[in-house]
């Protein structure tokens, strides 16, 4: 290992979440800018393109914050798993575009049923669900991966998640302020 790679490795281990997020997010935005498609004159297609682009930026922000937090946090692992699953799903749906629409609809319905059953199993025992308050259920829905956590872990992960989201807003606001001048 040479001096430069050693220096980069120590730098990355000592960076704050804010620095890690900002670096990764800006790098992802630059890649997105290189893929930039010009907006056409028709309003419906331009709105669709803007919507797709904003969704892509949203996914980049989620990915960047989850990578900055690292694999030690359950919420970051849940976000990364969800993003990877979406990417796999997108890849395979593009590959299978030659299938007829009836077959596609049947597979989608089947996958939805499997996911519903999977979520029911992961939700835990019915006694736990009935004892929890409405607020606790809402909190589990808000925090990524919250449905599989016990209450103590849920509170810990929620505190960390909110702290990271706050930091994310600060960084994105600073980026917007910098480039709006």
N, C-alpha and C positions, 0 to 999 in steps of 0.2 A: 504494500500500500504506500503510495507516494504522499508527499506533504499536502498536495492540493486536495486529494480525496479524503485524507485524514482531517484536514481543516473543514471541509464541507460536512463531513460526518459529525464532527463535534459541534459545528454551527447548527446543524439541523436538530441535534439533541437538546441544545440550549435555547432554541427559539421558543417564543411564546406562541400560544394558540393564535393570537392576532397576526403575528408575522407569518406563521405557517398558512393560515387561511388566506391572507392577502396575497402571498406569493402564488399559491396554487390557483386561486380564483382569477388573478390577473393573467396568469399563464394560460388558463382555460379560455378566458375571454379573447386573448390574442389568437388562439387557434380557431375560435369561432369566427373572429373577424376575417381570417384568411379564407374561410369557407363562405363568406358573405355572398348572398345572392341579391342582385339588384331588385328593387321593388318595382313591379310593373305598374302601368297606368290604371288598370281596372281596379276598382275599389274593393271588390270582394276578394280577389286573389291577394291583394296587398294586405288586407286585414288578416287573412289566413296566414300569410307569411310572417307578419308581425306577431301574431299569436303563437305560432310555432317557435319563433325566435325567443320570445319571452319565456315560453315553457322550457326551452333549452337552457336559458340563463338561470332559471329557477333550479333546474336539475344540477347545473354546474355549481351553484351556491351550496346546495345540499351536499353534494359530493365533496366539495372543498372543506366544508365545516366538519363533516364526518371524518375525513382524512386528517384534518388538523387535530381533532380530539383523539384520534388513534383507536386501536382495537380494544383498549381496556374498558371502554364504556359501552354498555348494552345498547344505548340509543344510537350510537354511531355505527355499531355492527348492524343494527336493524336497518338503518338508512342505506348503508352500503349493500346489504343483501337485497333490499328492495330495488335499488338502482341496477344491480347486476341482473336480477331477475327480469326487470323490464327490458334491459338490453338484450338478454338472451331471447326473450319473447319476441322482441322487435326483429331480431336477426332471423329467427325461425319463421315468423309470419311472412317476412319478405321472401324467404326461400320457397315457401309453400304457396306462393301466389298463384301457381298454376292449378291448384285444387279448385273444384267447382264450389259455388257459394253454399250449397246445401251441406256439403261435407264440413265446410268451415263453420257454419252455424252450429252444427251438431257438436263439433269439438269444443267450441267456445262455451256452449251450455254445459257440457260435461265438465270442463275445467272449472267453471263457476261453482258447480255442485261440489266438486272435490275440494275447492278452496273453502266453501262454507262449512263442510264437514270438518275440515282440518282446523278451522278457527274455533268451531264448537269444542273439539277435543282439547285444544290448547287453552281454552278459556278456563278450564279447571272444574272443580266440583261445583254442583249447583248450590250447595250450602254456603260456599264462599261468595258466590255471586249474589245470593239473596241477602247476605249480611252487609255487603258493601253499600255505601251510600251512593246517591246519584252523582255527587261530586267526584267520588273516587273512580267511578266508571268513566266519567268524562275525562279525568286526568289520564287514565289508562289509554284512552283513545288518542289523546293529544301527544303524549310522549311516545316516540318510535320504540317499538319493542315492549311497551308498557303492559301489554296484555299477559305476558309471561312472567312478570316480576311479582315478588312479594311486596307488601306495603312499604317496608323499610327501604328496600332497594329502589322502589318506585320514587319515594321522596328524595333519596340521594341522587338518582339519575335525573329527576325533574329539576332539582336545583342546579346541577351541572349543565343540563340542556338549556335552561333559561339563561344562565350566565353566558354560554356560548352563542346563543341567539342574539343576546344583547351586544356581544362583541361583534358578531356578524353585521348587525345593523350599523354599528359605529364605523366599521371598515368600509362597508358599501356606501355609506353617506360620505365618508372622506373621499372615496374614489369619485363619486358623483360630483362633489364640490370641486375636486381638482380638475376634472375634465369639462366642467360647465363654464369655467373661466375663460 
